[in-house]
């Protein structure tokens, strides 16, 4: 879905994902970092352009390029599967170049997207999920303060062609203030 939502904090900008980001995004991808994503590893800039184009035709998905203070593309992330009647959304399709793993990029992006979901859209639920084998992503989701909900067994097919389990987490409105405080403390400390 094409959109005009732009979010910014501490020089990190989330801008609508476009074809113009494809070359830089492709340069960040390697097999190990893409492992356990929900789609095949992009093997060319053309593949990345197709991945970006798919985000534009997916209803209820706000896809962003993550841009650092220096203007460099650091990765991509999305708000997706917005359900208006239930007022729920998911955060995902997230990847960053290795240079930004473990720093402030991910917590900044999550803070911005959670603020959009809870404070602007009045969401009643924000979910996050990861391949159950992806300990790094699950650790990052837990550090946000998201509540584990369980594992959906054989929920999808992994990039290796085998059935894969999905670990689900969520944040509800009454949990959001503590999550926000935790993220702000991480970013300010």
ZIHU-V569986 format. One record per pair of residues at least 4 apart in sequence whose ideal C-beta (glycine too) atoms are under 8 Angstrom apart, sorted by the first residue. I is the first residue (numbers start at 1). J is the second residue. Records with the same first field share a line. If there is no record, write none. Layout:
I=J + J
This chain:
1=55 + 56 + 57 + 58 + 59 + 60 + 61 + 62 + 63
2=16 + 56
3=16 + 62
4=16
5=14 + 16 + 62 + 64 + 116
6=13 + 14 + 15 + 16
7=13 + 14 + 64 + 112 + 113 + 115 + 116
8=12 + 13 + 14 + 112
9=108 + 111 + 112 + 187
10=69 + 104 + 108 + 187
11=68 + 69
12=66 + 67 + 68 + 69 + 74 + 104 + 105 + 108 + 109 + 112
13=66 + 67
14=64 + 65 + 66 + 67 + 77 + 109 + 112 + 113
15=64 + 65 + 67
16=62 + 63 + 64 + 65
17=21 + 52 + 55 + 56 + 63 + 64 + 65 + 76 + 78
18=52 + 65
19=49 + 52 + 53
21=25 + 52 + 65 + 73 + 76
22=26 + 45 + 48 + 49 + 52
23=27 + 45 + 48
24=28 + 72 + 73
25=29 + 48 + 52 + 65 + 73 + 75 + 76
26=42 + 44 + 45 + 47 + 48
27=97
28=33 + 73 + 74 + 75 + 95 + 96 + 97 + 98
29=33 + 34 + 41 + 42 + 48 + 95
30=34 + 98
31=35 + 41
33=95 + 98
34=41 + 42 + 95 + 159
35=134 + 159
36=130 + 131 + 133 + 134 + 137 + 158 + 159 + 164
37=41 + 95 + 131 + 159
38=93 + 156
39=51 + 159
40=47 + 159
41=159
42=47 + 48 + 50 + 51
43=47
44=48
45=49
46=50
47=51
48=52
49=53
50=54
51=55
52=56 + 63
53=57
54=58
55=61 + 63 + 78 + 93
56=63
58=80
60=80 + 81 + 82 + 83
61=78 + 79 + 80 + 81 + 82 + 93
62=78 + 79 + 80 + 82
63=76 + 77 + 78 + 80 + 93
64=76 + 77 + 78 + 109
65=73 + 75 + 76
66=73 + 74 + 75 + 76 + 77 + 96 + 105 + 109
67=71 + 72 + 73 + 74
68=72 + 73 + 74 + 100 + 105
74=96 + 97 + 99 + 100 + 105
75=94 + 95 + 96 + 97 + 100 + 105
76=93 + 94 + 95
77=91 + 92 + 93 + 94 + 95 + 109 + 113
78=91 + 92 + 93 + 94
79=89 + 90 + 91 + 113 + 116 + 117
80=89 + 90 + 91 + 92 + 93
81=88 + 89 + 90
82=88 + 89 + 121
83=87 + 88 + 89
86=124 + 125
87=121 + 122 + 123 + 124 + 125
88=123 + 124 + 125 + 126 + 127
89=117 + 121 + 123 + 125 + 126 + 127
90=126 + 127 + 128 + 129
91=110 + 113 + 114 + 117 + 126 + 127 + 128
92=128 + 129
94=106 + 109
96=100 + 101 + 105 + 106
100=105 + 106
101=106 + 136
104=108 + 186 + 187
105=109
106=110 + 140
107=111 + 143 + 144 + 183 + 186 + 187
108=112 + 187
109=113
110=114 + 144 + 183
111=115 + 180 + 183 + 184 + 187
112=116
113=117
114=118 + 126 + 171 + 176 + 179 + 180 + 183
115=119 + 120 + 180
116=120 + 121
117=121 + 123 + 126
118=122 + 123 + 126 + 173 + 176
123=173
124=172 + 173
125=170 + 171 + 172
126=170 + 171
127=149 + 168 + 169 + 170
128=141 + 144 + 146 + 168 + 169 + 170 + 171
129=166 + 167 + 168 + 169
130=134 + 137 + 138 + 141 + 166 + 167
131=137 + 158 + 164 + 165 + 166 + 167
132=138 + 151 + 164 + 165 + 166 + 167
133=158 + 164 + 165
134=138
135=139
136=140
137=141
138=142 + 167
139=143
140=144
141=146 + 167 + 169
142=146 + 148 + 169
143=186
144=171 + 179 + 182 + 183
145=171 + 175 + 178 + 179 + 182 + 183
146=169 + 170 + 171 + 179
147=169 + 170 + 171 + 172 + 175
148=167 + 168 + 169
149=168 + 169 + 170
150=167 + 168
151=165 + 166 + 167 + 168
152=165 + 166 + 168
153=165
154=163 + 164 + 165
155=164 + 165 + 166
156=163 + 164 + 166
157=161 + 162 + 163 + 164
158=162 + 163 + 164
171=175 + 176 + 179
172=176
175=179
176=180
177=181
178=182
179=183
180=184
181=185
182=186
183=187
184=188
185=189
